[in-house]
Amino acid sequence: MIKSELIALLAERNPHLYLRDVERIVTTIFDEISDAMARGDRVELRGFGAFSTKERAARVGRNPRTGEAVQVEKKYVPYFKCGKELRERLNTK
């Protein structure tokens, strides 16, 4: 599901809300999660999961074209840990 499909589904399930309001709500939620992660904060949605960042250490990599060694700086990557309720819903038959 992509963002526009999520917005359309939520608007369909909540006919009392305008589409533009649903779009603003979804965008605001995603922006707040992104901003919190950019600050290094952890975002936890009970029953769904937790968003955080992990640090990848600096390392020596290889240029795939030439094979020469390249210094790769440390960086932060997004990380998602699934919540217990979501995991149980995914694994029921």
C-alpha positions in Angstrom: 0.0 0.0 0.0 1.3 3.4 -0.9 0.5 6.7 0.9 -2.2 7.8 -1.6 -3.9 4.4 -1.2 -3.8 4.8 2.6 -5.4 8.2 2.3 -8.1 7.0 0.0 -8.9 4.1 2.3 -9.1 6.3 5.4 -11.3 8.8 3.6 -13.6 6.0 2.5 -13.9 4.6 6.0 -14.5 8.1 7.4 -17.0 9.8 5.1 -17.5 12.6 7.6 -13.9 13.8 6.9 -12.8 15.6 3.7 -10.2 14.0 1.6 -7.9 17.0 2.1 -8.2 16.7 5.9 -7.3 13.0 5.8 -4.3 13.8 3.6 -3.2 16.5 6.0 -3.5 14.2 9.0 -1.5 11.3 7.3 1.2 13.7 6.1 1.5 15.3 9.5 1.9 11.9 11.3 4.6 10.8 8.8 6.4 14.2 9.1 6.4 14.0 12.9 7.7 10.5 12.9 10.5 11.5 10.4 11.3 14.7 12.4 11.6 12.7 15.6 13.9 10.1 14.0 16.0 12.9 12.5 16.5 14.3 16.1 17.6 10.8 17.2 14.3 10.1 19.1 12.5 6.8 19.2 8.8 6.7 18.2 6.8 3.9 19.7 3.2 3.1 18.5 1.9 0.5 21.0 0.8 -2.7 19.4 2.3 -1.7 16.0 6.0 -1.2 16.6 8.8 1.2 17.2 10.8 3.4 14.8 14.4 4.4 15.7 17.7 4.9 14.1 20.9 2.8 14.2 24.4 3.9 13.7 26.5 2.2 11.0 30.2 2.6 11.8 32.7 4.0 9.3 34.3 1.3 7.2 36.4 0.7 4.1 34.3 -0.3 1.1 35.0 -1.1 -2.5 34.0 0.7 -5.6 32.2 -2.0 -7.6 33.3 -0.6 -10.9 37.0 -0.2 -10.3 37.5 -2.4 -7.2 39.5 0.3 -5.4 39.1 0.9 -1.7 36.8 3.7 -0.7 36.3 5.2 2.8 32.6 5.1 3.8 31.7 7.5 6.6 29.5 6.5 9.6 25.8 7.0 9.0 22.5 6.5 10.6 19.8 4.3 9.1 16.1 3.9 10.0 15.2 0.8 12.0 11.7 -0.6 12.7 10.9 -3.2 15.3 7.6 -4.9 15.1 5.3 -4.8 18.1 3.9 -8.0 19.7 0.3 -7.5 18.6 1.3 -6.9 14.9 3.6 -9.9 15.0 0.8 -12.1 16.3 -1.6 -10.8 13.6 0.9 -11.6 10.9 1.5 -15.2 12.2 -2.1 -16.3 12.7 -3.4 -18.8 10.2 
